[in-house]
Amino acid sequence: MALQPTLFGTPLGKGHFFRGLANSDKMLDIMQSLKRFGLRQDLLFPGSIAEVATETIVSSWFTKTVKENTVVADAGSEIAPVFPALTSQPSTINTQHAEQNHVYQIGETAHVLSGHDFMLSCNAFGHPNPSYQWHTLSPKKTLKSSSNVKVNGNTLTITDVHKSNETEYKCTANNSNGMTERTSELKVYERRKKCTKKPTITSISTFSLMVSFNCPSYSAEDHYACRITNYIVQFRLMNDDDDFTIKISNTHSFKLDHLIPFTSYEIKVNVTYNKSYCSSYSDVVVGRTDPVAPSPPRQIRVQSLVATRVVLTWKAPLYVNGSHLTYYINCTSSSSTIVTSKTSTQKTITLGDLTPYTKYNVIIQAATYVQINNRSSNWLRSKKAKILFTTLQAKPNPPTSVQVDTVSADSVVIKWQRPLVSNGPISHYRVCYMINGSSKQTCRTTTTTKSRLTDLKPFSSYLLIVRAVNVEGTTKLESKWSKLIQFRTLSSSK
């Protein structure tokens, strides 16, 4: 049994018109289905009568196999022969203004800046295939290709648009069964000096600088001629002769990053219109980034050093990042005892009352004073810079507890204690002695705290003293003499 084809539930028979579909929202879906099933679209559009064979159901919308050469023209049909009126797809207007990617639907008004190009296309479908004509409504005339107008079937292109091209354009599609038409209006806007209004900078935040600015306002008639495409933000260090650095923004604000802390910048803004024309600059405003901790002091070195005093110097931080630059100096000994804590605004300091031959660790921090919006204040300290040094040696204290250990007729053994304060490594000891009442003195050296003196005279009274000796380079640092001691050798008969 043959099946009766249907369209949206309506049976289709021989000579059935596709009535009422010229403006149907479903026509595109029908066309796509036709393509999908490989059917000829020209046999099924309004103005055609299809003798449809009832052989196969191919979709829920309509079921048929179309037999070629069964189309009968019907000039008296009340259905327009061309579908849709111009195009079911948006006609495109190619321009170079700010919204160049905007697609205008056919029938809309196209806004184009003078000097740019304009293109309008329309598409109609029918059987036989339609031909196209382009017209202007004011003045009424049929368009032909000329120097700046190109008519190419369903496409109209006007290059270097001017005010004289402003009118309504009509596209007419015709075939042997009838015609249909649609219009679009072209409005042309001249370049105007009104587009040179200055933007204004409305706010600046610190640290990095967030710049906000007002968009110049224009009347409705100038809206398209003065369409803003970009904001150009320019900045440089205040009172600097260098060129401005340029940044581009497409919004009403822009964040300037990677700036130097606690530094003033000059900022100005202008705008571009329609990608080609610039306004004058805004008034220059000055913004200052927030202070942050400075970088550490650099190249700390010992300028002079003795046993009990050192003079240190250094270079200022590479980045001060604030005001009231001050240095915090902290000195500790090798035993972690805090020797001194000082502040200075100078790049040098003298540390005294140090212990000879002692290791010291000096830490120096740069600091800047911060007060934000009169609300809070603080000192921001840099990372620590340090230097290690050891004070020079000094003269040691005298040896202590010098005494006779053993004595004989011609010799004696003397011993003593190291100095209570050595002020360096003891190099050696010097032991001097002489017969009491004589002016002739004999001296010997030893590296230990004991010495044996020989070749003495029996039963004689001797005087003896000892001193400690440090050596700093080629300089001998000798202590004071120990207390004088007296001893007597034994008689030779013993």
Secondary structure, DSSP 8 states (H G I E B T S, - for coil): -----EETTEE--TTB--TT-TT-TTHHHHHHHHHHTT--GGGTSTT--B-EE-----SSS---EE-TT-----TT-SS-SEESSS-SS-------STTTT----TTSEEEEETTS-EEEE---EESS--EEEEEEETTEEE----SSEEEETTEEEESS--GGG-EEEEEEEEETTEEEEEEEEEEEE---GGGG---EEEEEETTTEEEEEE-----GGGTTTT-EEEEEEEEEETT--S--EEEEESSSEEEE-S--TT-EEEEEEEEEETTTEE------EEEE---------EEEEEEEE-SS-EEEEEE--S---SEEEEEEEEEEETT--EEEEEEESSSEEEE-S--TT-EEEEEEEEEEEEEETTTEEEEEE---EEEEEE---------EEEEEEEE-SS-EEEEEE--S--SS-EEEEEEEEEETT----EEEEESSSEEEE-S--TT-EEEEEEEEEEEETTEEEE------EEEE---TT-
